[in-house]
Amino acid sequence: MQQKCFLIPIRRGGVCISLRDEKKDFAPIEDFIPFEELSAIKQKVWKVSKQSITDFAFSTDSYKFSDKMHLENPSVIALLSKGHKRTLTTNIFDKLDSIIFFDNLPLGAEQKDYIKIMGIDKPKQKHEEPRRIGRYIRKDYIQNHPNLKKWKVLVPEANGAGALGETLSTPLIGKPLIGHTQSFISIGSFDTGQEAEACLKYVKSKFARAMLGILKVTQHNPIKTWQYVPWQDFTPSSDIDWDQTIPDIDRQLYKKYGLSPEEIAFIESNVKEME
C-alpha cells in the first residue's frame, strides 16, 4: 500500500495532516468541521433542506449610487475611494454628510422622494461602542434594489471573533424604503412585517447560529458564511409557528430536522441564547 502525506493549511492558522492511499476511494471531506456533532447535524439538515438563506440574502455592497447622483453631484467623485464611485462604504456618511446624506429630511423635501440608509457611526474614542445610524438620501440617487421597497432583516457584517455559538450584534428589521451601507448584509425581501419578524427570530435562534458556525470562523459575517443555514417559510402557512418564543422555535426546528437528544444537547450547551 502506498501512502502519501500532505500538509494543508486550514482556516485560523491551523494545519491539517492528510494521508492519501492510492488504492482507496474515500468520500470528500468538503468543509472541515471540528465538531463531530455539528458535522452530523449538517448532514441531517441538508438531506431535508432545498434552499439556503444565501439564496435570499443581499451582500454588503448590493446598495449602490445611481448615475443620476453622479450626474447632479460631479464634485462627489473626488471624495470617494478610487474605484468605488458607486459603493456605499462603511464611512460614506462621514465623506458625504450634508452633501447628499442628511440627518433629517431637508427643508421642503417630501418623504416620498427620500429613503433612509442604515450604517455605523464609528466611535471617536476607543472605549466607545459604534452606533447604528440612519441617514436620508434622495431615492433616485440609489440604484433600484430588490428589497428596498420590501421588509427585510439587517445583520451587521462583522461581529464577535468567530467562536461557535457566539451571539450576533443585534440584528434589526428594515422597513420598506430602508437600505444599508457596507456595514450590513440584508436577508429577505418580504411583503409583510410579520414575515420579517419571523425571520428575525430565526436568525436569533440557536439552531440557525449553530449552522452559521460551520463557516463563520472569523469576526466577518458575509453572505457566504450563511451557506448551510437553511431557508424557512416565514409566512403564517409555515411548518414552524413563528408566534412562539425563540426557545420554542428552536424545539420545532430540532424536531423538523430529526436531531437526536445528543445533537440537541450539543447546540443547547454550545450556542448562547439571544433575546
C-alpha positions in Angstrom: 0.0 0.0 0.0 1.4 3.4 -1.0 0.6 6.4 1.2 1.4 10.0 0.7 1.3 12.7 3.4 0.2 16.3 2.7 0.3 19.3 5.0 -2.7 21.5 4.1 -3.2 25.0 5.7 -6.7 25.4 7.2 -8.6 28.4 8.5 -7.5 30.3 11.6 -3.8 29.3 11.1 -4.1 25.6 11.7 -2.6 22.7 9.7 -4.4 19.6 8.5 -2.3 16.5 8.0 -3.8 14.3 5.3 -2.9 10.7 4.3 -3.6 9.5 0.8 -4.0 5.9 -0.1 -3.8 5.4 -3.9 -5.8 2.1 -3.7 -8.8 3.5 -1.8 -11.5 6.0 -2.8 -12.7 8.0 0.2 -15.6 10.4 0.5 -14.7 14.1 0.2 -14.1 15.9 3.4 -15.7 19.1 2.0 -15.8 21.8 4.7 -13.7 21.0 7.8 -15.9 20.9 10.8 -14.0 20.2 14.1 -17.1 19.1 15.9 -18.5 15.6 15.1 -22.0 16.6 16.4 -22.1 19.6 14.2 -21.0 17.6 11.2 -23.7 15.1 11.8 -26.3 17.9 12.2 -25.2 19.4 8.9 -25.7 16.1 7.1 -29.3 15.7 8.6 -30.3 19.2 7.8 -29.2 19.1 4.2 -30.9 15.9 3.5 -34.2 17.8 4.1 -33.3 21.3 3.0 -33.7 22.5 -0.6 -32.6 26.2 -0.3 -30.1 28.2 1.7 -30.6 31.5 3.3 -27.9 32.8 1.0 -30.4 32.4 -1.9 -32.5 35.2 -0.3 -29.8 37.4 1.1 -28.0 40.5 -0.2 -24.4 41.4 0.2 -22.8 44.4 1.9 -22.3 46.2 -1.4 -25.6 45.4 -3.0 -26.9 49.0 -2.5 -25.2 51.4 -4.9 -25.2 55.0 -6.1 -27.1 55.7 -9.3 -25.8 57.5 -12.4 -28.1 60.4 -11.5 -26.4 61.0 -8.2 -23.0 61.5 -10.0 -24.6 63.5 -12.8 -26.1 66.0 -10.4 -23.1 66.0 -8.0 -20.0 65.8 -10.1 -17.7 67.0 -7.3 -18.6 64.0 -5.1 -16.4 61.6 -7.0 -13.3 63.3 -5.7 -14.4 62.5 -2.1 -14.9 58.7 -2.8 -12.3 55.9 -2.8 -10.7 55.2 -6.1 -12.6 52.5 -8.0 -15.6 52.8 -5.7 -17.7 55.5 -7.1 -20.9 53.6 -6.6 -20.1 51.9 -3.3 -21.8 52.8 0.0 -18.7 52.3 2.1 -18.8 52.0 5.9 -17.6 55.6 6.2 -19.7 57.1 3.5 -21.8 59.2 5.9 -18.6 61.0 7.0 -17.5 61.6 3.5 -20.8 62.9 2.1 -22.5 64.3 5.2 -24.8 67.3 4.4 -23.9 66.9 0.7 -26.2 64.0 -0.3 -26.8 62.4 3.2 -28.8 64.2 5.8 -29.7 63.6 9.5 -33.2 64.7 8.8 -35.3 65.4 5.7 -34.1 68.6 4.0 -36.3 71.6 4.4 -39.2 71.4 2.0 -38.4 67.8 0.9 -41.2 65.3 0.7 -40.9 61.9 2.4 -41.8 60.0 -0.8 -38.8 61.4 -2.5 -36.3 60.1 0.1 -35.2 56.8 1.6 -33.1 56.0 4.7 -29.8 54.3 4.6 -28.6 52.5 7.7 -24.9 52.5 8.7 -22.5 52.6 11.5 -21.2 55.7 13.3 -17.6 54.7 14.2 -16.7 55.8 17.7 -14.4 58.8 18.2 -12.8 57.2 21.3 -11.6 53.6 21.7 -13.8 52.9 24.7 -17.0 53.9 22.9 -19.3 51.5 21.1 -20.2 52.0 17.5 -23.8 53.3 16.9 -26.3 52.3 14.3 -27.5 55.4 12.5 -29.7 56.2 9.6 -29.3 59.0 7.0 -31.7 60.3 4.4 -30.8 60.4 0.7 -32.8 61.1 -2.4 -34.4 57.9 -3.6 -33.3 58.4 -7.2 -29.6 58.7 -6.0 -29.7 54.9 -5.2 -30.0 52.2 -7.8 -33.1 50.0 -7.8 -32.7 47.2 -5.3 -34.8 44.0 -4.8 -35.6 44.6 -1.2 -35.6 48.4 -0.9 -39.4 48.6 -1.1 -39.8 45.4 1.0 -39.4 44.3 4.6 -36.0 42.7 5.4 -33.6 41.8 8.3 -30.4 43.7 8.6 -27.4 41.9 10.1 -24.0 43.5 10.9 -21.3 42.3 8.6 -18.8 41.9 11.4 -19.2 40.8 15.0 -17.6 38.6 17.6 -14.4 36.6 16.9 -15.8 33.6 15.0 -16.3 31.3 18.0 -19.1 28.7 17.6 -22.3 29.8 19.3 -21.5 33.5 19.9 -24.3 36.0 19.7 -24.8 38.3 16.8 -24.5 42.0 17.2 -28.2 42.9 17.4 -29.9 42.3 14.0 -32.7 44.7 13.2 -35.8 44.8 11.0 -35.5 47.1 7.9 -38.9 48.6 6.9 -39.7 49.4 3.3 -37.6 52.3 1.9 -34.7 51.5 4.2 -31.3 50.3 2.7 -27.9 49.9 4.1 -24.2 50.6 3.7 -21.4 48.0 3.6 -21.7 47.7 7.4 -24.7 45.3 6.9 -26.0 42.4 4.9 -29.7 42.1 4.4 -31.8 39.0 4.5 -35.2 38.6 2.7 -37.5 40.6 0.6 -40.8 40.3 2.5 -44.2 41.6 1.7 -45.2 41.9 5.4 -43.6 42.9 8.7 -44.8 39.7 10.2 -42.5 37.7 7.9 -39.6 39.9 8.8 -40.3 39.4 12.5 -40.3 35.7 12.0 -37.0 35.8 10.1 -35.5 37.9 12.9 -36.5 35.3 15.4 -34.9 32.6 13.2 -31.6 34.5 12.8 -31.5 34.7 16.6 -32.3 31.1 17.2 -29.7 28.7 18.5 -30.3 26.3 15.6 -29.6 29.0 12.9 -26.5 30.2 14.6 -25.2 26.7 15.1 -25.5 26.2 11.3 -23.9 29.6 10.8 -20.9 28.5 12.9 -20.0 25.9 10.3 -18.4 28.5 8.1 -18.2 31.7 10.3 -14.8 31.3 11.8 -13.7 35.0 11.9 -15.4 38.2 13.0 -16.7 38.7 9.5 -20.1 37.7 8.6 -20.5 37.9 4.8 -23.3 36.2 2.8 -21.2 33.1 2.0 -20.9 32.2 5.7 -24.7 31.6 5.8 -24.5 28.8 3.2 -25.5 26.0 5.5 -28.3 27.9 7.2 -31.5 26.5 5.6 -34.2 28.9 4.4 -37.6 28.7 6.0 -41.1 29.6 5.1 -41.8 32.7 7.2 -45.5 33.1 6.3 -48.4 32.0 8.5 -48.7 28.8 6.5 -45.2 27.7 7.6 -44.5 24.4 9.3 -42.9 26.5 12.1 -45.1 28.5 14.4 -43.2 31.8 14.4 -45.5 33.3 17.0 -43.8 31.2 19.7 -40.7 32.2 21.7 -37.3 31.7 20.3 -36.6 28.6 22.6 -39.9 27.1 21.4 -39.0 27.8 17.8 -35.7 26.0 18.4 -37.5 23.0 19.6 -39.7 23.0 16.5 -36.6 23.2 14.3 -34.9 20.3 16.2 -37.9 18.2 15.5 -38.2 19.2 11.9 -34.7 18.1 11.1 -34.8 15.0 13.3 -32.0 15.9 15.6 -31.0 13.4 18.3 -31.0 14.2 22.0 -27.2 14.3 21.9 -27.2 16.7 18.9 -29.8 18.9 20.6 -27.7 18.9 23.8 -24.7 20.0 21.8 -26.4 23.0 20.3 -28.1 24.0 23.6 -24.8 23.8 25.5 -22.5 25.5 22.9 -24.7 28.2 21.5 -25.5 31.3 23.5 -29.1 32.4 23.9 -30.3 35.6 22.2 -33.4 37.6 23.2 
